[in-house]
């Protein structure tokens, strides 16, 4: 069940639609967000592929994934927790309508990590609900996930009521009316959807949202009750929460805590005497550094610590439960944050929490070698070493506080350029921290005040994403925030399109890609041709018959693809990019497709 080397889930594969289905709509939540990682979501959901180096360097592939996904997914994240991308990319603007920041009151956090996806195909509907401990970033820490599969039936179920109410909670946050309506519609459908783990060892499941309503508190989860055995797997801790769980133990109850080494200083030696406490060995945490000491080592080396949130308990009634999701073993998680946990009841027969521990510690083999155990026991609280976390925390709070301001921005044209005026509520601007703001697309940063003016931006630099930098002395922290911005010209998205499809060759290659039966194969072929030419994305003479053949096939089998081509032509609206001879050829196929498949002429 929890063998780190074997029991693994691939993020892209659990999002990708089953064979014969396509994604109709997806709702996701995360605490922190990496925009570059988010691009991989449309690739998985709508092209059925995982982001890799070949695909990430193919702007046509990314553009098509974002175009297909524009109206079909919504992602909710904590306000002030969007990472600043390593490189500016105009396509980030195409994600604006799909991202919704959540700013809770009283410094509480929006912390759930789930996906609900509806797929359709062949007249059937299929649902997938994914519960994770992982944020939507490139973090390489140890996380956990559960995938539930659901199908609709005529029989109504009350089991999904907490999940339905969670979706309605998200629906009220979404500012896009169309997506708000879709989320509400899917929520209503769930009353007839039955989710299963497809593992008979789990006898029951319960959806446990936290913080969305007064009735969804820690008492509703049944975790904080008397138990005989307990295993807690949590990267972040609060001493009082650990003590509360400690006090719920039956006499001679066995307790195990797995956490990060940095969290041990929050505990006491008395707690370590009551709990068996473990952390990952430094050789695991620093593993990438250890194997990458050469001068050619990649620049993005990361530490690998635990990030999963898991609770295994054997209750006083001898019931076995597994809790998995976003809630750390901390006061903020169980008393205020918005979180999401899944409880799974496990078949009593043959199950022992000690088995899980043995698997995690690689003790399953007959010949056990402690060197293979990635964890080590901690028996004493180490000395506290001062660090800079308090400064980072102060800057983080300043940015989050800014997200809680009633902020809006307005665009004004000025002699072919554009100026931005941003209004902040000065009560939410920190006085003891230097804050600056700039458009994500470009331009110079300006000090954050109640009124901020950004001058001389190009059309391509306009958007609703902004970079905020907080600084205390030499320490700084940068985050992306989203601000509702009025007056962005309608042609901005077309300009993003033209920033990638710059000439006729790129246009024809994009159309060839769009009409292909296999997106991945088409992308790889284009990558090979680009590598061979070493100059760019050019269409070769041998590609013309292939393009003609693809249009013929689309007219006969997939007329909707020709509709998509039409939309691209209309958005580009540039004869320097769209060859007139292609327009004539396309019109012939388009009209033939409409007459054949619909019995009427095209508009």
N, C-alpha and C positions, 0 to 999 in steps of 0.2 A: 504493500500500500504506500509506504513512504521510504522506498529505497532511493536515495538521491541520484544514484547512477543510472537507474532504470525507469522509475515512475515519473515520466516527464510529459508535459503538455506544451505544444508549440502554439504561441499566441495567434499566429496567422491561421493555422489550421482549425482552431476552435471558432474563429470568426467566419471562415470561408463557407459558402453555402454548400449543402449536400448536392450530389450529382442529380441533375434534373430540376434543381431549384435555383432561384435567384433571390437576392435580398430585396425585400419590399421596403423595410424600414428598420433602423437600429437605434436604440437608446442606450447611451453609455454614461458612466460616471467615473470620476477620478479625483483624487486630491490634487496632485501636481501633474503638470502637463508639459510635454515636449512637443512643439509643433512639428519638428522633423520626424519624431516617432509617430505622430498622429497621421502623417501622410501614408504610413503603412496600413492604416485601418481601411481606407477606401480601396487600396490595392487588394486586400484580403476579401473584403465584403463584396466588391463589385467586379473585380477581375479574377478573384480566386487565387491570388498569388501572394507570396511572401516578399517583402522588400529585401533585396540584396544589392550588392555593389553594382552589378550590371544594370539592374532596373533603376536604381537611384540616380544613375548617371544618364538615364534616358528621359529627357523632359517630356517627350511625347507620351510615354507610358504614364507618367505621373499626371500630366494634364488630363488624359482620358479618364483616369480613376477619379480625379476631383470633379470632372464634368459630370460623370455618371452619378456621383454621390451627393451632388449639391443639395437636392431636395429630399434626401433619403436617410439622413442620420442626424442625430442631435447628441452633443456631448456636453455634460455639465461638470464643471471643475471649481475648485476653491478659488475665490478671487484673490489675485496677487501671487498665484503659484504657477504661472506659466513661465517656463524657462526662455531666456533670450536665445534665439537660434544662433548657431555658429556662423552661418552665412545668410545674408539677406536673400530672399527669394520672392519674386512677385506673386508666385502661386499661393503664398500664405493668405493673400487677400481673398482667395476663393473659399477659405475655411471659415470666414467671419460669420456667415449665416448659420453655421453648424455648432458654434461654441457659445456656451452660456455660463458666465461666471456667477458663482453663488457667494454672497457675502452675508453671513449670519451675524446676529447681534451678540453683544457681550463676549466678544473674542472667541466664540465657539467656531469650530471648523466643519466644513462640508468634506467628509472623509470617505464616503462609500466608493467601492470599486466593483461595479457590476456592468453587464451587458444584457439587454433583452433584445433579441433579434427575431423578426418575423420574415420567413421565407415563403415564397409561393412558386408553384410549378405544376403543370399538368392539371390545373383545376384544384390542386390541394394546397393546404396551408400547413406550415411546420414552424415551430417555435424553439428557440434555444435560449436558456437563461444561464449566464455564466457569473459565478461569484469568485472574486479574486482578492488577494491581499496586495496585488501589484498595481502601481500607478502606471499611467500611460507615458512612460519614459524609457530610456535605454539603460536604466539601472540593471546591474547584473547580480543583485542580491538574491538570496534564496527565498522564493515566494511559493504560494500554494493556490490552487484553483480547483473548482468543481464545475462540471458542465452538466446541465440538466436538459433533457429533450422533452418537448411537449407537443401534444396533438389535441385538436379540438374534438369534442364529442357532444352528443345531445344531453349528456348528464352534467348538471351544474355542480361545481365544487366550491366550498367555502374556504378551502385551504389557501387559495391565492389572495384572499382579502388583504393581508398586509402588503403583498406585492402590488396589488391594484392601487391601494392608498399611497404607496410610495411613488408610483407613476403619476398619480394625480397631484402629488406634492411637486414633482418635477415639472409637470404641465403648467402649474401656476407660475413657475420661474421663467419658462421659455418666453422670450419676447416676440418670437416669430409666430404669427397667428396660424399660418398653415401647419407648421410643425406642432403647435400646441393642440390643434384639432386632431392630428394624426395620433399623437401620444395618448390623448383621451380616448380615441376610438380603439386603439390597441389595448388600453387598460380595461375597457368594457368587454373586450373579447375574452380576456383571461378568465372570466367566471366560468367558461366552459372548456378551458385548456387544462389538461392533466400532465404534470411534469413528473419525470422519472429519472433515476440515476442509471438505469440499465445495469445495476449491480444488486443482485438479490440479497446481498449481505446487509444492505440498508433497508430497514423495515418501514421507515417513515421519514419525512422531511418537513421542516417548518421554516418559513420565511420570517426573518427577524430584522425589520428596519428599526433603527434607533433614532430618537430625536425629532421625528417628523410630526409627532403629536404626543400629548401627555400620556396617552395609554401605552405608547411604545417606549418604555423605559427598561432599565436593566432587570427589573422584577418580572417583566413579561417574557424574558428569555429562559427563566428557570436555571440559569447557570449559577447564580449566587444562592445556592441551597446546599444542604448537608450532603457530603459525599464520602465515599470510602477511598477512592483513588482519584488523582488529578494530575494531568500533564498540561502545562501552560507553555506555549511557544509564542513569545512576543518580543519584538525588537526594542520596544520602549515601555517603560514602567513608571508607576507611581507607588511609592512605598505603602500608602494607605490602602490601595486596591489589593496589593499583594497580601497585606496583613488581613484584610477582610476575607479573602479567599482562604488564608491560613486558618482563620478562626472558624470556618465552616467545616473543617475536617472532622470526621468521626474519630473516635479513639483509635490510635495506631494506624490512622489513614496514611497512605503513601503519597507524597507530593514531589513533583519534578518541575523545575523551571528552567527553560532554555531561553536565553536572552543575549543581548550584545554586551561585550565587556565594559563598554562605557557606561552602561546602566547599573552595573553592580554597586557603584558608589552611592546610589540612592537607597540601598538596602542596609541592613545591619547584620552583624555576625549572628545574632539570634535568629534572624530569618534564614540565613544560610545553614544554620543548624537544623531548622525545621524542614526546609526544602532541600532536595538535591538540586544544586544549581550548576548549569553548564553554559559554556560559551564556545563559539567556533575558535579553533586554534589559530594563532597568528599566521601560520604557514598557509592556511586556507584564505583568511581575510586578505593577506598581502600576496596571494598566489600569482597574480598577473605581474607584479613587480619582480617576483622571484624568478620567473621564467622569461622575462623580457628585459634583460640588463644590457643588451647590445645597443649600439648607437642607432640602429635601424628600428628600434622598438617603436610601436605605434604611440601616438601622442595621447590617445584616449584611454590609457590604463585606468582601471577602476578597482577599488577595494570590493570584496565580496563578503558581505555579512548577511545575517538572517533578516528577512523582512516579512516572513509569513506570520499570520496571526491565527493560532490554532489552540483550541481547548478540548482536551479529552477528559471526560469524567465518568466515573462509575458511581451512581447515586446511592443513597442509603437504601433505595428500593432495588438495587442491583440492576438498574438500567444503564446501558452504555450510550453515551452521547458524544458526538463530534461537532464542535462549533468551528466554523471557518468563515473568514471574511476580512473586514477592515479594522475591527476594534482591537486596539492594543490593550494590554493589561494596565490601564491608566484611568485616573479619575475623569479626565476630559473625554475619553472615549465612551465611558458608561454613564456619564452624568452631564450631558449637554451637547456633544457633537452629534451631527447626523452621520450615522454609520449604517452598514448593512452586514448582517451575519446570516449564515445558513446553519441550521441545526439538523443533523442526521442521526437518527437512532440506529444503532448497530445491533445486529443479531447477537444475542448473548452467547450462543453456543460457540465455544472455541476461541472467543475473542478476549485478549488481555492487553491492557495498556502497555505492559512490559514488552509485548511483541513489537509495538510501534517504536518504543525506545530502542530495542535491539536493532530494528531496521535502520533507524536514524544513525545509530552508533556503529553500524556495519558489523553487528555481532551475530548475524544470521547464520554465517558459515560455521561448520563444525570446528575448523581450525581458526580460532579468533586471534587476530593480531591487532593490538592496541594502536599500532602505527596507522592502521586504516581508519581508525575512528576520527572523524573530523572535529569532534568536540572534546573539550577537557573540563573537568570539574573544578569549580571555584569553591574554596572552603573558607576564605577570609575576604573581607572587604578591603580592597586596595586603597592606598593613600590617594586622596583627591589631588589631581594635577590641574592647576588653573589653565583655562583655554580661552579662546576668543568667541565661544558659542554665545555668550551673553550679548556681545555686540551684534552678532549676526541676528540674534533673536530680536533685538531692539529695532534693527533696520527692517527686518521682516514684518514686524508689527506696524511700523510706519507705513509700509507699502500696502499692507492689508487694510489699514485704517483708511487710506486714501481710496481704496476700492469701495468703502462703505459710504463715501460721500456721494451726494446726488450730483453726478457729473454728466455734462453733455458738451458736445463740440459741434461747431458749424463751419462749413467750408464756404469761402468766398473767392470767386475768380478775380484775378488781378493781372491784366495784361498778358494773358497766355499762361500765367502761373497761378498757383492757388495758395491762399492764406487760411490758416486754421485758428479759430478762437475757442479755447477750452475754458469752461467754467467749473471751478471747484468750490465746495463749501469749506470756507477757511477754518471752520471748527475741526475739520478732519485732517488738517495739514500739521505735521509735527513741527514744533518750534526748535527742537534741539538736534535735528538731523537735517542735513542738506539733501534736498530732493530736486532732481531735474527730470524733465520729460522731453521725449522726441518721438516723432513718427517712426514706426517700425520700418517703413519703406525708405526712410532717409531723412536728411536734414540735421541741423545742429540742435543739441539739447538746450533747453531753457529752464530756468529756475521755476519750480512749482509755486504758484501764488493763486489767489482767488480767481484771477483772470490771466490766462497764458495765451500768448500769440506766437504762432509758428508761421514764418514767412517763406515765400518763394518755393513751394513744393511743386513737383511735376505731377501730372495726372496719375502716373504709375506709383508715386510715393504716397498717395492718399489711401486711407483705410481706417478701420476701427481698432487696429492694434497699435499700442504705443509702448515705448520702452521707458520705464521709470527706474532711475538710479538713486539709491540711498547711500549716503556717505557719512562716516564718522571718522574724522582724521584720515588715516591712510586706508582704512577698511571701507569696502563698498559692497553693495549688493544690487544686482540688476534683475528686473522682472518685466515681463510683458503684461499689460493690462488691456482690457477691452473697454472702449468708451463709445457709447452711442453717438454717432457722428452724422449730422444732417447735411444734405447738400452735396454729397459725393456724386459727381456726374454719372449718369447711367452708362456712359461709354467706358467707364473705368475697367469693367470686367473684360470688355472687348480689347482694351489696351493690354491687359494681362495676357490674353490669348495671342495677340500680335507680338508680344515680347518673346514668345516661344516660336510661333509660326511666323517667321520673319520674311520668308520668300517662297517662291513657287515650289522649289524642290522640297522644302520642309512641309509645305501644305500637302503635296501629293504623297509624301511618305506618311504623313499623319492619316490621310484618307485610306491609304493601303493598310495601315495598322488598324484603323477603325473597322474596316470591312473584313478583316481576317477572321478565320474561324478559331484560331488559337492565339490569344494575346501574347502569351509568354513566348511562343515560338517566333512570332513576328518581332517581338522586342529583341530577342537574342540574335535573330538574323540581322536586324538593323544595327545592333551593337557590333557584330562581326564586320559588317560593311563599313561602319564608321572607323573601326580600328584599322581596316585595310586602307581606307582613304586617308586617315589621319587628319582630315580637314573638317569634317562635320557630317551632318545628316543629309546626305545627297541621294537623290533618286537616280538609279542607273537605267540605261536604256532597256535592259532586260526586265526591268520591273514593270514597264508599261503594259505588256500583255497580261501580267499577273493582276495588275490593277483592273484591267478590263474584265478579266475572268471573275475577280471578286465582286465587281459591281453586278455582273450577270447573275452570280450565285445569290447575292443579296436580294436582287429583284424577285427571284423565284422563291427563296426560302426565308429570308429575313428582311422583309420590306421596312421594318422599323429602323434598320440601320441606315437606309436611304433617308428616312426622316431625320436622323441624327446628322447626316451629312448636310442636309438642307439647313439645319439650325446653325451649323458651323459656318457655312457660306454666308448666311445672313449676318452673323455676328462679326465676321471678318470684314465683309462688304468692301473689298479692296481688289480691283482687277490686277494690281501689281503682284498680288499674292495668289489670287484664284485665277488661273489661266482661262480666258474666254472659251478656248476649245474644250476644256474640261467641263465648263458650264453647259455647253451644248450636249456633250456626251451624257453628262449626269441627268439633264432634263429628259432626255430620251428614255433612259432607264427608269427614272422616277415616274414618268407618266405611264409607262408600260406596267410598272409595278402597281400603281394605283388602279389601273383598269383591270388588271388580272386578279388582284387580291381583294379589291373592294367594289369592283363593278362601277366605279365612278372616276371622273377625272380629278386631277390634283388641283389644289387651290392655287 
